[in-house]
Amino acid sequence: MKRIEGSGKEEGAEMPDIVRDGWVVELEGPPQFEYGQKVRSRFMVRNDGTFPGKDIGDVLVKKGDEGYVISIGTYLQQYYIYGVEFLGSGFRVGMKRKELELVDVFAAGGRE
């Protein structure tokens, strides 16, 4: 295949529509959310195969679902992953910062 100048792509190669944020390194700062804070999902989240007992593609979290941060971990030495227990379903799902919003801004000590 012929390489397209400056794009890193080959002509005729099919590229999936994937949004990558590989340049973001959240771990350079403190976590955006803290334990016990109430958060809301900004997007619908489906099982990517890592949630036990559910089929791949099953909806785990709907946009607008609310829950509480119960754990904070890291992924790829790049992102914080917030373990959130969602109230309606009882599911505990790992979420990235961009997938969540704080329900009560005052609970974050004014951080947004």
GITABEL-V772506 format. One line per field, one symbol per residue. phi: phi as a letter, one per 20 degrees, with the letter a starting at -180 (. if undefined). psi: psi as a letter, one per 20 degrees, with the letter a starting at -180 (. if undefined). A space follows every 10 residues. Layout:
phi->???
psi->???
This chain:
phi->.eeegmdmdd fnfedfeded cfeecfffcf gfdcgnfecc febfcdfeoe efncfgnffe cegnfdacfd bcccbllcde ddfdeeffem fdcfcegfec cfedgffemn fc
psi->qppppiijqq pipppqnppp liipnhiirr qhqrpiqprq pirppqpjii oqiqqpiqph pqpiqqaqpi qparpkkgqp poopopgghi qoppqrgiiq qpgohhijki q.
